[in-house]
């Protein structure tokens, strides 16, 4: 292209002791270049387009016109010395990274001049670009990046707060792991300042998970559902549920059935039933319809009136969703299904049995065979909690024992469901359930991680700019950067105070609300006048003597 960066020119630069040259974790700024489908594929133009804000849909349109076999080679080319996918990670656009890996880009790419792996770059972008890259780390892990390229003592055990950089002195940077041999003492110190609790959790989790078998990967690839295998990297806890869900979906796709897949997500409120369904829809790009079953008594309310009743031509949300997705894979999530009535159950028997349904608006036959029906229930909470208390192995690392206990629990749930609802004539619907997916209580560590994820949401809210204009956009608190010192200790303290095993994540949100109140109180006590500005002020949250404390530091000149 006629231009080179210092990075490209210094690819072979090393220090006198043969260690690679230290890198500041910033990418060169590329000139704005147009991507044209009339030219040969250009990694340089693609990287420039990504850096200047092109959308994933625009890039997909560009990539799809080229021969996939040739793209598989060029998509991993270097641009100004850096693998193309580094520019996608720097955009913090998860869809962009998924897109490039779909076309053959490697999540294990390395910047050779400093031997820095992509995963480490993603973690460091939180400092250099001042953005939260927690989800990006999960995306890379789900795409095959090895957690072991990060020094293992930085994330194992994940609840342990990372040793302060000054305390790393004298330790070996790799801790005996060859994959982390690239990491110098200085780089390790920087990583220790930026790696957060949620990232540490998923990094450690990835080292304990059994990789998908070759056959699983092959079936997922053939059925175009590779993202399904990555679900565990986007859900805290619930390894039992995600493993069983992946297994059932793959077996259903592998041997097409004459009935649609009907699953029952059973577990206490706030433990991920809805989140698991949403992640499934998001990762597989499936439309999702969430139905609150507490609001319906009659089948007409759920599916809409039939002709000639008033309003039949409008249908209902569920009716119109099924019609729109006729013959397509989609998800209908029936929340709190135990509160539905016999009338609704009778109406569901036909689509559950043979995948057929009639559009209430015009009587057209709708193909629901590919619809994934998920019934969520809290009715079996006590049975699940009791089983969990008496069978610790179901949350352990022994896969054979876990599988044995899972089969036992699933059988108990099926029997419990039949016993509880058989008297109400719900047994026919229960008999159509393909499998029960149990969602278990969170461990103490998982509780802390969920609390941390809530705090990440609060951090995004506090970071929004102050707006003093009298309008709906008015915001009197903002331009604040939330810094959680010793996030393991802080989040463990909050989780211990607020977690309830029948409320799950809902109870843990109270911990984030407590931190929010601490920030608001400190903000009100601050003597500086509220001004619209581009500078961020740091809010430090810590734990002192078992109490959560916070303070706002003086204004810094660091830009947003």
VOPAKE-695649 format. One record per atom (N, C-alpha, C): x, y, z. Coordinates in steps of 0.1 Angstrom, whole numbers, plus 2048, in hexadecimal, padded with zeros to 3 digits. Layout:
REM VOPAKE-695649
XYZ
...
REM end
This chain:
REM VOPAKE-695649
8087F4800
800800800
80880D800
81580B802
81E817802
82081E80F
81A81881A
81D81F827
821814831
82981883A
82D80E845
82D815852
82A80D85D
82A81286A
83780E871
83A81487C
846810884
845802888
8387FE88A
8367F088F
83A7E6884
8367E9877
83A7E086C
8497E086A
84F7EC86B
85D7EC868
8667E5873
8607E487F
8687DF88A
8637D188E
85E7C9885
8587BC888
8637B388F
86F7B588A
87A7AC890
8827B389B
87E7BF89F
8857C58AA
8847BE8B7
8907BC8BE
8907B68CB
89A7BE8D3
8987BC8E0
8A27C28E9
8AF7BA8E9
8B97BF8EF
8C67B88EF
8C57AB8F6
8BB7A98FF
8BA79C906
8B17928FE
8AE7968F1
8A678D8E8
89778D8EC
8937958F5
8857968F8
87E79F8ED
87279C8E9
86B7A58DF
86A7B38E4
8697BC8DB
8677CB8DE
85A7CD8E5
85A7D58F0
84E7D98F7
8457E18EE
8387DE8EE
82E7E58E6
8257ED8EF
8207F88EB
8178018F3
8097FD8F1
8067F28EA
7F87ED8E8
7EF7F78E0
7F57FF8D8
7ED8088CF
7EF8048C1
7E58058B9
7E68028AA
7E980F8A3
7F080E897
7F281A88F
7E581F889
7E482D888
7D8832882
7D9831873
7CF82B86C
7D082985E
7C9834857
7CD83784A
7C6840842
7B883B83E
7AE84383C
7A183F838
7A283982A
79E82D828
79E82681B
790821818
78C82180C
77F81C808
78180D805
777805809
7767F7806
76D7F57FA
7727F07EF
76A7EF7E3
7697E07DE
75D7DC7DB
75B7CE7D6
7607CC7C8
7647D77C2
7697D67B4
7787D37B4
77F7D47BF
78D7D27C0
7907C47C6
79C7C07C6
7A07B47CD
79F7B67DC
79E7AB7E4
79D7AD7F2
7A97B47F7
7A77BE800
7B37C5806
7B27C5815
7BB7BE81C
7BB7BE82A
7BD7CD830
7C67D4828
7C87E282D
7BC7EB82D
7B47EA822
7A87F2821
79E7ED82B
79D7E082E
7947DB837
7977DF845
7A47DF849
7A87E4856
7A57F2858
7A87FA84D
7A580984E
79680B850
78E804849
77F80584A
77B802858
7807F785E
77C7F486B
7807FF875
78D804873
79280E87D
78A81B87C
78481D870
77D82A86E
76E828870
76981D876
75C81B87A
752814871
75780D867
74E80585F
7467FB867
73A7F8864
7327EF86B
7357E0867
7317D786F
7337C986C
72B7C5860
71F7CA85F
7177C7853
71D7CC846
7237D7847
72A7DD83B
7367D4837
73D7D0841
7497C783F
7457B983A
73A7B483F
7357A783A
7317A882B
72B7B3827
7277B5819
7347B5810
73F7BA816
74B7BB80F
7527AD80E
7527A6819
759799819
75278E811
74578F811
73D78380A
73F7827FB
74478C7F5
74678C7E6
7537847E2
75C7827EC
76977C7E9
76976D7EB
7717667E4
7737577E6
7777547F4
76F74C7FB
773749809
78074380B
78573B801
792734802
79D73E802
79C7497FA
7A67537F9
7A575C806
79975F80A
797767816
79E760822
79D753823
7A374C82E
7B274F830
7B8752825
7C7755825
7C9764829
7C176D822
7C477B823
7BE78182F
7B477B835
7AD781841
7B778184D
7C277984C
7CB779857
7D8781854
7D7789849
7E3791845
7E679C84F
7F27A184F
7F67AC858
7F37B9851
7EF7C3859
7ED7D1854
7F67DA85D
8007E0857
8097E885F
8107E086A
8127D3867
8197CA870
8107C387A
8037C687A
7F97C0884
7EF7B887C
7EC7AC882
7E17A487C
7D47AC87A
7CD7AA870
7C17B186D
7B77B1878
7B67A687F
7AC7A4889
7AF7AD895
7BB7B2897
7BF7BB8A2
7B67C88A0
7B47CC894
7AD7D9892
79E7D7895
7997CA893
78B7C7897
78A7C78A6
7937C28AD
7937C18BC
7937D08C1
79C7D88BB
79D7E68C0
7907EE8BE
7887E98B5
77B7F08B3
7717EC8BE
7747E28C5
76C7DD8D0
75E7D98CB
75D7D58BE
7517D18B8
7517C28B7
7497BB8C0
7497AD8C1
7447A78B4
73A7AD8AD
7357A78A1
7407A8896
7487B2896
7537B388C
75D7A788E
7607A589B
76A79A89D
76478C89A
75778A89D
75177E899
75177C88A
74E787883
74E787874
75B78386F
766789873
77378686E
777777871
77477287D
777764880
76E75B877
76275F874
75A75786B
76075585E
767760859
76E75F84C
77C75A84D
780755859
78D74E85A
798755863
795761868
79F768870
7A176087D
7AD761882
7B175988E
7B076189B
7A875B8A5
7A77628B2
7B47608BA
7BE7588B4
7CB7568BB
7D675E8B4
7D27688AC
7DC7708A5
7E67768AF
7F27798AA
7FD77E8B2
80378A8AA
8067958B1
80E7A08AC
81D79C8AE
8237978A3
8307918A4
83B7998A9
83B7A68A6
8467AF8AB
8487AE8BA
83D7AD8C1
83E7AD8D0
83879F8D5
8347978CC
82E78A8CF
82278B8D8
81B7968D7
80F7988DF
8037918D9
7FC7888E0
7F07818DB
7E478A8DB
7DB7878D2
7CF78F8D1
7C77908DE
7C67868E6
7BF7868F2
7C57908FC
7D27918FD
7D879B906
7D57A9901
7D67AB8F3
7D37B88EE
7C47BC8F1
7BB7B38F1
7AD7B68F5
7AC7BB903
7B37B490C
7B37B891A
7B97C691C
7C47C9914
7CB7D6916
7C37E190F
7BA7DE906
7B27E9900
7AA7F090A
7A77EA915
79F7F191F
7A77FD925
7B47FC924
7BD808928
7BF81191D
7C480C912
7C9815907
7BD81C900
7B18158FF
7A681C8F9
79B820902
79D81D90F
79482191A
78681C916
78580F914
778808911
7787FB919
76C7F691C
76A7E9922
76B7DE918
7757D6919
7777CB910
7747BD915
76C7BD920
7687B0926
7627A691D
7587AB915
7517A290C
75A79E900
7637A78FC
76C7A38F1
7757988F5
779797902
78178C907
77977F906
76D78090A
764774909
76276F8FA
7617798F1
7607758E3
76C76E8DE
7787738E1
78476D8DD
78675F8E3
78275D8EF
7837508F6
7797468EF
76D74B8EB
7647438E5
76873F8D7
7717478D1
7767448C4
78373C8C4
7877378CF
79372F8D0
7A07358D5
7A07418D9
7AC7478DF
7AF7408EC
7BC73D8EE
7C07368FA
7C273F906
7BC73C911
7BE74591D
7CC744922
7D373991E
7E1737924
7EB74091E
7E8749914
7F1753910
7F275E91A
7E975F923
7EA76892E
7F076193A
7FA767941
80076194D
7F575C956
7F674F95A
7EB749961
7E874F96F
7F3754975
7F175A982
7E9767982
7E676C976
7DE778975
7CF775975
7CC768973
7BD765973
7B975997B
7C3752981
7C0746989
7C6747997
7BD7469A1
7AF7459A1
7A875399E
79D752997
79875F991
79376899C
78F7639A7
78A76C9B2
7957749B9
7A176F9B8
7AC7759BF
7B07829B7
7B178D9BE
7B57999B8
7C37989B3
7C579E9A7
7D279D9A0
7DC7A49A9
7E879E9AA
7F37A49B2
7F77B29AC
7F97BB9B4
7FD7C99AF
80A7C79A7
80B7D099E
8177CF994
8247CF99B
8257D69A6
8327D79AD
8367CA9B4
82B7C29B6
82E7B59BD
8327AA9B3
8317AD9A6
8357A399C
8447A299B
84B7AC9A1
85A7AC99F
8607A09A4
86979A99C
87078E9A0
86978199C
85C782998
855776993
858774984
857767980
858765972
84B76896B
84C76F95F
840774959
837769953
83D75D950
83575394A
82F748953
83474795F
83073E969
83072F963
83A72D95B
83C71F956
83371C94A
82B725945
822722939
82972892D
82C71F923
833723917
82B72D90F
81D72C90F
815734907
81674390C
819745919
81A75391E
82975891E
832751917
840755917
842762911
839767909
83A774903
83A77F90D
83377D918
82F788921
83B78C92A
840798928
84B79E930
8467A293D
84F7A5946
84B7AA954
8437B7953
8477C094A
8407CD949
8327CB943
8317C2939
8247C0934
81A7B993E
8207AF945
8187A994F
8137B395A
81B7BC95D
8177C6967
80B7CF961
80C7D2954
8017D994E
7F47D194D
7F67C494A
7EA7BB949
7E37BA957
7EB7B9961
7E67B896F
7DD7C4973
7E07CF96D
7D97DB971
7CB7DC969
7CA7D495E
7BF7D6955
7B57CA955
7BA7BE958
7B27B2958
7A87B3963
79B7B1960
7917B296B
78B7A596F
7827A5979
77D79997F
776790974
76D79696D
76578E963
76E788958
77878F954
78278A94A
78977E951
78E78095D
795775964
78C768965
77F76A968
77675F969
77575795C
77375E951
772756945
77F751940
78A757943
797752940
79A745947
797745954
79973995C
78F72E958
783732955
778728951
77D721944
78372993B
78772392E
792718930
79A71993A
7A570F93C
79F703942
793703948
78D6F894E
7836F1945
77E6F793B
7746F2932
77A6E7928
7736DD926
7776D391C
7746D990E
77E6D9905
77B6DE8F8
7716D68F1
7696DC8E8
75F6D58E0
7666CA8D8
7606BF8D7
7656B48CF
7666B88C0
76E6B18B9
76F6B38AA
7616B18A4
75A6A78A8
74C6A58A2
7436B08A6
7436B58B2
73A6C08B5
73D6CC8AD
74A6CF8AB
74E6DA8A2
7496D8894
74A6CC88F
7476C9881
7376CB880
7306C5889
7216C7888
71D6D5889
7236DD892
7206EB894
7236F3887
72E6EF881
7326F6874
7286F3869
7256E6868
71C6E285D
70E6E885F
7096E986B
6FC6EF86E
6FD6FE871
70970486E
70A71286F
70671887D
70B711887
708715895
71571589E
720718898
72D71889F
72C7208AC
72572B8AB
7247348B7
71E72D8C3
7167238C1
71071C8CC
71A7168D5
7267128D0
73070C8D9
7367178E2
7347248DF
73A72E8E7
7327338F2
72672E8F4
71C7338FE
72373390C
72B729910
73072A91E
739736921
73E73D917
746749919
73E75691B
73175591A
72976191C
71F75F927
72075592F
71775393A
71F74F946
71C756951
72375395E
71C747964
72473D968
71F73196E
717729964
70E721969
705719961
70C710956
71870B95A
71F702951
7176F594E
70F6F0958
7076E5956
6FC6E894B
6F56F394D
6EB6F7943
6F06F9935
6FB700934
700703927
7056F6920
70B6ED927
7106E1921
7046D891C
6FA6D7924
6EE6CF920
6E76D6915
6E66E3915
6DF6EA90A
6E76E88FD
6F46E98FD
6FC6E78F1
6FA6D98EC
6FA6CF8F5
6F86C18F1
6EB6BF8EB
6E06C48F1
6D36C28EB
6D16C88DE
6D66D48DC
6D46DB8CF
6DC6D48C4
6E86D08C7
6F06C98BD
6E96BB8B9
6E46B48C3
6DE6A78BF
6D16AA8B8
6CA6B48BB
6BD6B88B4
6C16BB8A5
6CB6C38A3
6CF6C7896
6D56BB88E
6DC6B2895
6E26A788E
6D869D889
6CD69B890
6C369188C
6B669988C
6B269F880
6A66A6880
69A69E885
6926A588D
68669E893
6796A388C
66F69C88F
6626A088A
65A6A9893
6616AC89F
65B6B58A8
6666C08AB
6616CC8AE
66B6D78B1
6716D48BF
67C6DA8C2
6836D98CE
67C6E18D9
6786DA8E4
6716E08EF
6796DE8FB
67E6E9901
6876E890D
6806EE919
6846EA925
67F6F0931
68B6F5939
68D70293A
697708943
691709951
69770195A
692701968
69D706971
69971097A
6A3715984
69D72198B
6A3725996
69F73099D
69F73D995
697747999
697754992
6A575A992
6A8761987
6B5768987
6C1760985
6C0754981
6CC74B97F
6CE748970
6C9750967
6CE750959
6C574994F
6B8746952
6B0740949
6AD74993C
6A975593F
6A775E934
6B476292D
6BF764935
6CC76892F
6D175D926
6CF75092A
6D4745922
6CC745915
6BF747915
6B7748909
6BC753900
6BE75F906
6C276B8FE
6D07688F8
6D97628FF
6E77608FA
6E67568EE
6DD74C8F0
6DB7428E5
6D67498D8
6CC7528DA
6C77598CE
6D17628C8
6D97698D1
6E37738CC
6EE76C8C5
6F47618CB
6FF75A8C5
6FB7538B8
6EF74E8B7
6EB7478AB
6E37508A1
6E275D8A5
6DB76789C
6CD76289A
6C675D8A4
6B87598A3
6AF7638A9
6A37668A3
69976E8A9
6947688B6
6927708C0
68D76B8CD
6817728D1
67676B8D5
66A7718DB
66976D8E9
6697768F2
668774901
659776904
65376C90A
64576C90E
64376C91D
63D776923
63B776932
62E76F934
62E762938
62275A93A
61975E945
61E76794E
61676B959
60B775954
60C77A948
602784943
5F777D93A
5F7770938
5EE769930
5E675F937
5D975F936
5D075493B
5CA74C930
5C6753926
5BF74C91A
5C874B90E
5C6741906
5CF73F8FB
5CD74A8F1
5C17518F1
5BF75C8E8
5C87688EB
5CB7698F8
5D47748FC
5E27728F7
5E67658F7
5F47628F3
5F57628E4
5EC75B8DD
5ED75A8CE
5E57638C6
5DB76A8CC
5D37738C5
5C576C8C1
5BB7748BF
5AD76F8BC
5AD7698AE
5A475F8AC
5A175A89F
596761898
59676088B
58B766883
57E760888
57376688B
570774887
57177E893
57877A89E
5797828AA
58078F8A7
57C79A8AE
5827A78AC
5917A68AF
5997AC8A6
5A77AD8A7
5AF7A18A1
5A879889B
5AF78C896
5B979088B
5B779B884
5C079E879
5CD7A487E
5CE7A788B
5DA7AC891
5E37A1897
5DD796899
5E578B89F
5EA78E8AD
5F57898B1
5FC78C8BE
60B78B8BC
6127908C6
6217908C5
6267828C2
6217788C9
62676A8C7
6217658B9
6157678B6
60F7628A9
61776889D
61A77589E
62077C893
62F778892
63577589E
64377189E
644764897
63B75A89A
63C74D894
63A74E885
630757881
62E758873
63A75E86B
640768872
64C76E86C
65876486A
65975B874
664751874
66074386F
655742867
651735863
65C72E85B
65F722860
66971A859
67771E85D
679728865
68672D869
689728878
69672887B
69A725889
697732891
69173189C
68E73C8A5
68B7378B3
6897408BC
68773C8CA
67B7428D0
67273B8D6
6677408DE
66A73C8EC
66C7468F5
66F744903
66374790B
65D73D912
65173E919
65573F928
65674B92D
65A74E93B
64F74B945
653745950
64A74195B
63E739955
64272E94E
638726947
62F71F951
63371D95D
62A716967
61E71E96A
61D72B966
612733969
60873395E
60A72B953
60172B948
5F572294C
5EB721943
5DF71A946
5DD70E93C
5D4705940
5D16F9937
5CD6FD929
5C6708928
5C270D91B
5CE710912
5D8717917
5E471A910
5EC70D90D
5EC704916
5F46F8914
5EE6F0908
5E16EF907
5DA6E88FC
5DD6EE8EF
5DE6FB8EE
5E27028E2
5F06FF8DE
5F96FD8E8
6076FB8E4
60A6ED8E0
6016E48E2
6036D68DF
6066D48D0
5FF6DA8C7
6016D98B9
60E6DD8B4
6136EA8B7
6206EE8B3
62B6E58BA
6296E18C6
6336D98CD
6336CB8C7
6286C68C2
6276B88BD
62D6B78AF
6286BF8A5
62D6BD897
6326CA891
6346D5899
63A6E1894
6316E988B
6246E788D
61A6EF884
6126F988D
60E704886
60670E88D
5FF715882
5F371A885
5EB72287C
5EB731880
5EF739876
5EF748878
5E174C87B
5DF753887
5D175788B
5CC762881
5D476987A
5D0774872
5C976F864
5CF76485F
5CA760852
5C9750850
5CC74985B
5CA73A85A
5D6733853
5E073A84E
5EB734848
5F372A851
5F771F84B
5FF716853
60D71B855
61271B862
61F720865
628714869
634713864
63D708867
64670C873
64370687E
64A70888B
6546FD88E
6576F5884
6606E9887
66E6ED88C
6736F9887
6806FE88B
680707897
67470A89C
6737128A8
67870B8B4
6817128BC
68570C8C9
67C7128D3
67470A8DA
66B70E8E5
67270C8F2
6737178FA
679716907
66F71A912
66C71091A
663713926
66C715932
66B721938
672724944
669724950
66E71D95B
66671C967
66E71D973
66772397D
66D72498B
666719994
65E71198E
656708997
65E6FD99D
66A6FA998
6726EF99E
67E6F59A6
67D7019AA
6887079B1
68D6FF9BD
6836FB9C6
6876F49D2
68E6E79CF
6896E09C5
68F6D39C1
69E6D59BC
6A06E09B4
6AD6E29AF
6B76E79BB
6B26EF9C3
6BA6F49CE
6BE6E99D8
6B46E09DB
6B76D59E4
6C16CB9DD
6BF6C89D0
6C96C09C9
6D76C69C9
6D86D39C7
6E56D99C7
6EC6D99D4
6E46DA9DF
6EA6DA9EC
6EF6CC9F0
6E96C29EA
6ED6B49EE
6F66AD9E4
6F96B49D9
7016AE9CE
70B6B89C9
7156BB9D1
71F6C59CD
7266C29C0
7276B59BD
72E6B19B0
7286B79A4
71C6BB9A4
7156C0998
71B6CD993
7226D499D
7296E1999
7386DF99A
73D6D399A
74B6D099B
7526CF98D
75E6CA98D
7666C9981
7666BA97C
7616B1983
7616A397F
7556A1975
7586A1968
74E6A195D
74569495E
74B689961
74367C962
73967D96D
73D682979
734683984
72A68E981
72E69997B
7246A3977
71A69E96E
71E696964
71469195A
70A688961
70F67F96A
707676971
6FC67D97A
701688981
6F868F989
6EE697981
6F269C975
6E96A396C
6DE69B967
6E168E963
6D768595F
6CD68396A
6D2681976
6C967F982
6C068A985
6C6697984
6BE6A3987
6B46A597C
6B76A396F
6AE6A5965
6A269B966
6A468F96A
69A68596C
69168A978
69768F982
68F69398E
68669F98A
68C6A8982
6846B497D
6786B0975
67A6A696C
66F6A1963
66469B96C
668693976
65E68D97E
657697987
65F6A198C
6596AC994
64F6B498C
6526B797F
64A6BF977
63D6B7974
63E6AA972
6326A296F
6296A297C
62F6A0987
62869F994
6216AC997
6286B7995
6236C4999
6176C9990
6196C6983
60F6CB97A
6066C1973
6086B4976
5FF6AA971
5F06AC975
5EE6B0981
5E16B2987
5DA6BD980
5E16C697A
5DB6D2973
5DA6CF964
5DB6C3960
5DA6BF952
5E56C5949
5F16C794F
5FC6CD947
6056C2943
6036B5947
60C6AA944
60E6A9935
6036AA92C
6056A991E
6106B2919
6106BF91D
61B6C8919
6286C491E
6286C092B
6356BB931
63B6B0929
6336A7924
63869C91C
63E69F90F
63C6AC90B
6426B08FE
6506B6901
6546B890D
6616BE910
66D6B590C
6766BA904
6816B28FF
68B6AF90A
68D6BA912
6976B891D
6956C3927
6996C1934
6996CB93E
6A86D0940
6A96DD940
6B66E3942
6B76EA94F
6BE6E4959
6BE6EA967
6C86F5968
6C470096E
6CD70B971
6CF70C980
6DC70B984
6DF709992
6E2717999
6E37179A6
6E77239AE
6F57279AA
6F87339AC
7067389A9
70F7359B5
71C7319B1
7267309BC
72A73E9C1
73173E9CC
73574B9D1
73E7539C7
74674C9C0
74E7539B6
7467589AB
73C7509A6
73375599B
72B76099F
7277619AC
71F76C9B1
7287799B0
7347789B3
73D7849B3
73F7889A4
74077F99B
74278398D
735789987
72978498B
71D78B986
71C79998C
72079A999
7207A899F
7297B1997
7357AB993
73E7B398B
7387B897D
7317AE977
72B7B296A
7207BD96C
7197BD978
7107C897B
7177D597C
7237D4982
72B7E0984
7317E6977
7337DC96D
7387E1960
72D7E9959
7207E595B
7157EC956
7147FA95C
7167FB969
716807970
72181096B
72D80A969
738812964
735819956
72E81294E
72A818941
721823943
71782294C
70E82C94F
715839955
71E83795E
725842964
72E84995A
733842950
73C848946
73685193C
72885193B
721859931
724868934
72587092A
72987E92C
71D886933
72289093B
718899941
7118A2937
7048A3939
6FC8AC930
6F58B6939
6F88C3938
6F18CC940
6E58D3939
6E38D092D
6D88D6926
6CB8D192B
6C18DA92C
6B38D7930
6AC8CF925
6AE8C2926
6A88BA91B
6A78AB921
6A08A2919
6A089491E
6AE88E91F
6B8894919
6C688F91A
6CD894926
6C789C92E
6CE8A293A
6D4897942
6E1899946
6E788F94E
6F1897958
6EE896965
6F589E96E
701897974
70288A972
70E882976
71387A96B
72087B969
72687495E
73587795D
73B873952
749875950
75186F95B
74C863961
75385D96C
75884F967
76484C96B
76A83F968
76A837975
76282C975
761824981
76D81A982
77581B98C
78181298E
77E80A99B
77E7FD999
77C7F49A4
7897EE9A8
78F7F39B3
79B7ED9B8
7987E09BF
7A07D69BD
79E7C99C3
7907C49C0
78D7C39B3
77F7C09AF
77A7B29B4
7837A99B7
77F79C9BC
77A79E9CA
7817A59D3
77D7A89E0
7707B09E1
76F7BB9D9
7647C39D9
7577BC9D5
7587B49CA
74C7AD9C5
7487A19CE
75279B9D4
74F7909DD
7487969E9
74C7A19EE
7467A79FA
7377AB9F6
7357B19EB
7277B59E6
71F7A99E4
72479E9DE
71C7929DB
71878B9E8
72178A9F2
71E7849FE
71378BA06
712798A04
7087A0A0B
6FB79FA05
6FA79C9F7
6EE79E9F0
6E87929E9
6F07879E7
6EB77C9E0
6E17749E7
6D67709E0
6CB7679E5
6C975D9DA
6C97509DE
6C97459D4
6BC7449CD
6B174B9D1
6A574A9CA
6A27579C2
6AC7609C2
6AB76C9BA
6B776E9B0
6C27679B3
6CD7679AA
6D37759A7
6D577799A
6DB783995
6D3790999
6C578E99A
6BD79999F
6C179E9AC
6C57959B5
6C979A9C3
6D77A09C2
6DF79C9B9
6ED7A19B8
6ED7AF9B2
6E37B39AB
6E27C19A6
6E27CB9B1
6DD7C79BD
6DD7D09C8
6EB7D49CC
6F57CB9C9
7037CF9CC
7077DA9C4
7047DA9B7
7077E59AE
7007F29B1
6F47F09B6
6EC7FC9BB
6F38029C7
6F87FA9CF
6FF7FF9DB
70C8079D7
7138029CD
71F80A9C8
71A8179C1
70F8169BA
7098229B4
70682D9BE
7008299C9
6FD8329D4
70A8389DA
7148309DC
7218359E1
7278409D7
72683D9CA
72B8479C0
7238539C1
7168529C1
70D85E9C2
70F8669CE
7118609D9
7148679E6
72186F9E5
72B8689DF
73886E9DE
73887A9D4
7308789CA
72E8839BF
72788F9C5
71D88D9CE
7168989D4
71F8A09DE
7288989E4
73189F9EE
73D8A69E8
73E8A49DA
74A8AA9D4
7488B99D1
7528C19D3
7518CF9D2
7528D59C4
7568CD9BB
7588D29AD
74A8D49A6
7498DE99F
73D8E1998
73B8D898C
72E8D498A
72B8CC97E
72D8D3971
7358CE968
7388D495C
7388C9951
7348CD945
7368C5939
7458C5935
74A8B9934
7598B8932
75C8AB92B
7688AA925
76C89E91F
776896928
77989C933
78289593C
77B88B946
781880949
77B877952
780878960
77787696A
77C876977
77B86797C
784863984
785855988
77D854996
774849996
76D8469A2
7738389A7
7798389B2
78082C9B7
7778259C2
7748189BF
76C8109C8
7768059CE
7758049DB
77E7FA9E2
7767F49EE
77C7EB9F5
7767E5A01
7807E8A0C
77B7ECA17
7837F0A23
77C7EBA30
7827E1A36
77D7DBA42
76F7D5A40
76D7CFA34
7617C8A31
7567D2A2B
7597DFA2A
74F7E8A26
7547EEA18
74A7F0A0F
74D7F5A02
74E805A03
75980A9FE
75B8189FF
75E81E9F1
75D82B9F0
75F8319E3
7638409E4
76B8449DA
76E8539DA
7718579CC
76E8649C9
77086A9BC
77E8719BC
78686E9B3
7938749B2
7928819AA
79C88A9AC
79C8979A5
79C895996
79789F98E
79689E980
7A489B97A
7A4892970
7B088F968
7AF89495A
7B9895953
7B989A945
7B888F93B
7B588393F
7B3878936
7A787992E
7A7878921
79B879919
79386D919
78686E915
77E862915
78185990A
REM end
